[in-house]
Amino acid sequence: MLTDKATSSTSPSRELTVVQALREALREEMRRDEQVFVLGEDIRIGGSFLFTLGLLDEFGPERVLNTPISEAGFVGLAIGAAIQGLRPIIDFQYGDFIFTAFDQIIQQCTKLRYMSGGQVSIPLVFQLPTGASGRGAQHANSVETAFFGIPGLKIVTPATPYDAKGLFKSAVRDNNPVLFCVHKHLYGSKGRQLAKSSISRGHVPDEEYLVPLGKGDIKKRGSDITVVANGLMLHRSLNVAEALEGEGISAEVIDPRCLVPFDAKLVIDSVVKTSRIVIVEEGNERGGWGAQLAAEIGGQAIGYLDAPIRRVASPNVPIPFAPVLENAVIPDETRIRSALLELMEH
């Protein structure tokens, strides 16, 4: 039997992992609204990352639905259920499996509200483990990058337990389809090693709260250079920023939290202050959300920059299977540090 013990809600510290915070959010939303249900493969025993652990006992098989290995089928089912007024949540074992339902999502899910003139709503959340984690190219896609250019989808990429819970509750209550992408290294379940950062495991309040979609957060304030990063890259960027603080470099680190909608104003205001920016993302460099952000900065704040916009991303190759090669492709703290130091020389 799989277990993943959450900190007791009576604990004054309330230190939870990301998956514990997400599971708590899901349980609270299912209690709050009987139209909310969850479906996916093996979810009655918790799923790959224990997101649904224990929910079957409370809500029963009618609201915790095990599905066949047919992503195209159960995504289509969920779209239909959402059109009829339910609020489905699909838990994917790996976000990479969503590509087999690409037609249902792109041709139906994202377009029907627009095509119906707003008469049809599709309140549907896709819970997607994303990113590379030593499992080879076919289990290492940055799903958020693949869907970033598709109109009609909101894309959320939380990196902390507090943000994960508050954003998830907002996503469930939203009337649009939402891709909720959490890096595989950040869940903190099944003994997986968390990213080395104090916010991989963090305080989550007892009381009800929401984090609005489309509002970024400054995780570390600084004055010399701006760093924008999400997911696992946020943790690596924070580690670099904290180390550089001891060398006299003050880096401001921003977590967009949502890629669509994107809080561009928060970033622009920071760039106006620091005059330098590094954008860090795990996905491939070509077509990434960082490219769009760089274009917006170029259009709105180019006159405030004292150095070129610098991006740190994976090269345009599939993720290798060999761990040593995967580590060479995915941005690490050394590459992030070098990018910051190079800009500081301008």
GICOR-V179437 format. One record per pair of residues at least 24 apart in sequence whose ideal C-beta (glycine too) atoms are under 7 Angstrom apart, sorted by sequence separation. I is the first residue (numbers start at 1). J is the second residue. D is the distance in whole Angstrom. If there is no record, write none. Layout:
i=[I & I]
j=[J & J]
d=[D & D]
//
This chain:
i=[42 & 153 & 154 & 155 & 156 & 157 & 158 & 225 & 227 & 229 & 312 & 79 & 152 & 156 & 224 & 227 & 230 & 288 & 37 & 38 & 39 & 41 & 71 & 75 & 153 & 155 & 224 & 225 & 226 & 227 & 228 & 229 & 230 & 267 & 271 & 285 & 40 & 71 & 159 & 223 & 224 & 227 & 312 & 23 & 27 & 37 & 39 & 41 & 72 & 76 & 98 & 222 & 226 & 228 & 285 & 22 & 30 & 71 & 72 & 75 & 79 & 222 & 268 & 272 & 275 & 284 & 285 & 310 & 19 & 23 & 71 & 75 & 79 & 98 & 222 & 259 & 267 & 271 & 275 & 276 & 283 & 284 & 285 & 286 & 19 & 220 & 221 & 275 & 276 & 283 & 285 & 19 & 72 & 147 & 220 & 264 & 268 & 272 & 277 & 278 & 279 & 280 & 281 & 282 & 284 & 30 & 95 & 220 & 268 & 271 & 310 & 92 & 95 & 218 & 219 & 271 & 278 & 39 & 92 & 94 & 95 & 144 & 200 & 219 & 87 & 88 & 89 & 90 & 91 & 92 & 143 & 218 & 219 & 307 & 83 & 90 & 92 & 144 & 195 & 89 & 114 & 143 & 197 & 216 & 217 & 39 & 52 & 83 & 160 & 165 & 174 & 216 & 228 & 307 & 51 & 82 & 110 & 161 & 162 & 170 & 195 & 216 & 217 & 306 & 82 & 110 & 111 & 161 & 162 & 169 & 170 & 197 & 216 & 226 & 82 & 96 & 110 & 160 & 162 & 170 & 171 & 197 & 215 & 2 & 79 & 96 & 110 & 161 & 166 & 170 & 196 & 237 & 2 & 47 & 106 & 166 & 167 & 214 & 226 & 48 & 79 & 94 & 96 & 98 & 166 & 186 & 213 & 226 & 4 & 47 & 48 & 78 & 95 & 125 & 167 & 186 & 96 & 125 & 185 & 214 & 216 & 233 & 2 & 43 & 95 & 163 & 183 & 213 & 215 & 226 & 233 & 282 & 4 & 37 & 39 & 183 & 214 & 225 & 228 & 233 & 282 & 35 & 40 & 216 & 223 & 224 & 226 & 232 & 2 & 35 & 36 & 37 & 38 & 39 & 40 & 42 & 123 & 128 & 130 & 133 & 223 & 225 & 226 & 227 & 228 & 229 & 230 & 231 & 280 & 35 & 40 & 41 & 123 & 128 & 130 & 131 & 133 & 36 & 38 & 124 & 125 & 126 & 127 & 128 & 129 & 130 & 131 & 225 & 227 & 33 & 121 & 122 & 126 & 130 & 131 & 122 & 125 & 129 & 280 & 156 & 154 & 278 & 278 & 26 & 228 & 278 & 110 & 276 & 109 & 159 & 159 & 157 & 157 & 159 & 51 & 159 & 49 & 48 & 89 & 87 & 95 & 251 & 167 & 240 & 163 & 239 & 249 & 159 & 236 & 240 & 244 & 236 & 240 & 233 & 158 & 237 & 131 & 157 & 236 & 240 & 131 & 156 & 156 & 157 & 155 & 154 & 155 & 155 & 154 & 153 & 154 & 148 & 144 & 225 & 225 & 225 & 224 & 36 & 49 & 145 & 149 & 50 & 144 & 145 & 21 & 25 & 29 & 49 & 50 & 142 & 24 & 142 & 148 & 22 & 18 & 21 & 22 & 25 & 29 & 145 & 17 & 21 & 25 & 145 & 16 & 18 & 22 & 132 & 131 & 18 & 18 & 19 & 18 & 19 & 17 & 18 & 19 & 17 & 17 & 140 & 137 & 137 & 21 & 137 & 17 & 137 & 4 & 16 & 136 & 15 & 15 & 132 & 15 & 16 & 14 & 134 & 13 & 14 & 14 & 14 & 134 & 132 & 9 & 132]
j=[66 & 177 & 178 & 179 & 180 & 181 & 182 & 249 & 251 & 253 & 336 & 104 & 177 & 181 & 249 & 252 & 255 & 313 & 63 & 64 & 65 & 67 & 97 & 101 & 179 & 181 & 250 & 251 & 252 & 253 & 254 & 255 & 256 & 293 & 297 & 311 & 67 & 98 & 186 & 250 & 251 & 254 & 339 & 51 & 55 & 65 & 67 & 69 & 100 & 104 & 126 & 250 & 254 & 256 & 313 & 51 & 59 & 100 & 101 & 104 & 108 & 251 & 297 & 301 & 304 & 313 & 314 & 339 & 49 & 53 & 101 & 105 & 109 & 128 & 252 & 289 & 297 & 301 & 305 & 306 & 313 & 314 & 315 & 316 & 50 & 251 & 252 & 306 & 307 & 314 & 316 & 51 & 104 & 179 & 252 & 296 & 300 & 304 & 309 & 310 & 311 & 312 & 313 & 314 & 316 & 63 & 128 & 253 & 301 & 304 & 343 & 126 & 129 & 252 & 253 & 305 & 312 & 74 & 127 & 129 & 130 & 179 & 235 & 254 & 123 & 124 & 125 & 126 & 127 & 128 & 179 & 254 & 255 & 343 & 120 & 127 & 129 & 181 & 232 & 127 & 152 & 181 & 235 & 254 & 255 & 78 & 91 & 122 & 199 & 204 & 213 & 255 & 267 & 346 & 91 & 122 & 150 & 201 & 202 & 210 & 235 & 256 & 257 & 346 & 123 & 151 & 152 & 202 & 203 & 210 & 211 & 238 & 257 & 267 & 124 & 138 & 152 & 202 & 204 & 212 & 213 & 239 & 257 & 45 & 122 & 139 & 153 & 204 & 209 & 213 & 239 & 280 & 46 & 91 & 150 & 210 & 211 & 258 & 270 & 93 & 124 & 139 & 141 & 143 & 211 & 231 & 258 & 271 & 50 & 93 & 94 & 124 & 141 & 171 & 213 & 232 & 143 & 172 & 232 & 261 & 263 & 280 & 50 & 91 & 143 & 211 & 231 & 261 & 263 & 274 & 281 & 330 & 53 & 86 & 88 & 232 & 263 & 274 & 277 & 282 & 331 & 85 & 90 & 266 & 273 & 274 & 276 & 282 & 53 & 86 & 87 & 88 & 89 & 90 & 91 & 93 & 174 & 179 & 181 & 184 & 274 & 276 & 277 & 278 & 279 & 280 & 281 & 282 & 331 & 87 & 92 & 93 & 175 & 180 & 182 & 183 & 185 & 89 & 91 & 177 & 178 & 179 & 180 & 181 & 182 & 183 & 184 & 278 & 280 & 87 & 175 & 176 & 180 & 184 & 185 & 177 & 180 & 184 & 336 & 213 & 213 & 339 & 340 & 89 & 293 & 343 & 177 & 343 & 177 & 230 & 231 & 230 & 231 & 234 & 127 & 235 & 129 & 129 & 172 & 172 & 181 & 340 & 257 & 333 & 257 & 333 & 344 & 255 & 332 & 336 & 340 & 333 & 337 & 331 & 257 & 336 & 231 & 257 & 336 & 340 & 232 & 257 & 258 & 259 & 258 & 258 & 259 & 260 & 260 & 260 & 261 & 259 & 259 & 340 & 343 & 344 & 344 & 172 & 187 & 283 & 287 & 189 & 283 & 284 & 161 & 165 & 169 & 189 & 190 & 282 & 165 & 283 & 289 & 164 & 161 & 164 & 165 & 168 & 172 & 288 & 161 & 165 & 169 & 289 & 161 & 164 & 168 & 282 & 282 & 182 & 186 & 187 & 187 & 188 & 187 & 188 & 189 & 188 & 189 & 319 & 318 & 319 & 204 & 320 & 201 & 321 & 189 & 201 & 321 & 201 & 202 & 319 & 203 & 204 & 203 & 323 & 203 & 204 & 205 & 206 & 326 & 326 & 206 & 330]
d=[7 & 6 & 5 & 5 & 5 & 5 & 6 & 7 & 5 & 7 & 6 & 6 & 7 & 7 & 5 & 7 & 6 & 6 & 4 & 6 & 4 & 6 & 5 & 4 & 6 & 7 & 5 & 5 & 5 & 5 & 5 & 7 & 6 & 7 & 6 & 6 & 6 & 7 & 6 & 5 & 6 & 7 & 5 & 6 & 6 & 7 & 5 & 6 & 6 & 5 & 7 & 4 & 7 & 6 & 4 & 6 & 6 & 4 & 5 & 5 & 6 & 5 & 7 & 6 & 6 & 7 & 7 & 5 & 6 & 6 & 4 & 7 & 5 & 6 & 4 & 5 & 7 & 5 & 6 & 6 & 6 & 5 & 7 & 5 & 6 & 7 & 6 & 4 & 5 & 6 & 6 & 6 & 6 & 6 & 6 & 5 & 5 & 5 & 6 & 5 & 5 & 5 & 5 & 6 & 5 & 7 & 3 & 4 & 5 & 6 & 6 & 7 & 5 & 6 & 5 & 7 & 6 & 6 & 6 & 5 & 5 & 7 & 6 & 7 & 5 & 6 & 5 & 5 & 5 & 5 & 7 & 6 & 5 & 5 & 6 & 7 & 7 & 4 & 6 & 6 & 6 & 6 & 4 & 6 & 5 & 6 & 6 & 6 & 5 & 6 & 6 & 6 & 6 & 4 & 5 & 4 & 6 & 7 & 6 & 5 & 4 & 5 & 6 & 6 & 5 & 7 & 6 & 5 & 7 & 5 & 6 & 5 & 6 & 7 & 5 & 6 & 3 & 5 & 6 & 6 & 7 & 6 & 7 & 7 & 6 & 5 & 6 & 5 & 5 & 5 & 6 & 5 & 5 & 5 & 6 & 5 & 5 & 5 & 4 & 4 & 7 & 5 & 5 & 6 & 3 & 7 & 5 & 5 & 5 & 6 & 7 & 6 & 7 & 5 & 7 & 6 & 7 & 6 & 5 & 4 & 4 & 5 & 6 & 5 & 4 & 6 & 4 & 7 & 6 & 5 & 6 & 6 & 6 & 7 & 6 & 4 & 6 & 5 & 7 & 5 & 6 & 7 & 6 & 4 & 7 & 6 & 7 & 6 & 7 & 5 & 5 & 6 & 5 & 6 & 4 & 7 & 6 & 6 & 4 & 4 & 6 & 4 & 4 & 5 & 5 & 4 & 7 & 6 & 6 & 5 & 6 & 6 & 5 & 6 & 7 & 4 & 6 & 7 & 6 & 5 & 5 & 5 & 5 & 5 & 6 & 6 & 5 & 7 & 6 & 6 & 4 & 7 & 6 & 7 & 7 & 5 & 6 & 5 & 6 & 6 & 6 & 5 & 6 & 7 & 7 & 6 & 6 & 5 & 5 & 6 & 5 & 4 & 5 & 4 & 6 & 7 & 6 & 7 & 7 & 6 & 6 & 6 & 6 & 5 & 6 & 6 & 6 & 6 & 7 & 5 & 6 & 5 & 5 & 6 & 6 & 6 & 6 & 7 & 6 & 7 & 6 & 7 & 5 & 6 & 7 & 7 & 4 & 4 & 5 & 6 & 7 & 6 & 6 & 6 & 6 & 6 & 7 & 6 & 5 & 3 & 7 & 4 & 7 & 6 & 4 & 4 & 6 & 5 & 7 & 5 & 6 & 3 & 5 & 5 & 5 & 5 & 7 & 4 & 5 & 5 & 6 & 4 & 5 & 7 & 5 & 5 & 6 & 7 & 5 & 6 & 5 & 4 & 5 & 6 & 7 & 6 & 4 & 3 & 7 & 4 & 4 & 5 & 5 & 7 & 5 & 6 & 5 & 7 & 4 & 6 & 7 & 5 & 6 & 5 & 6 & 5 & 7 & 5 & 7 & 7 & 7 & 6 & 6 & 5]
//
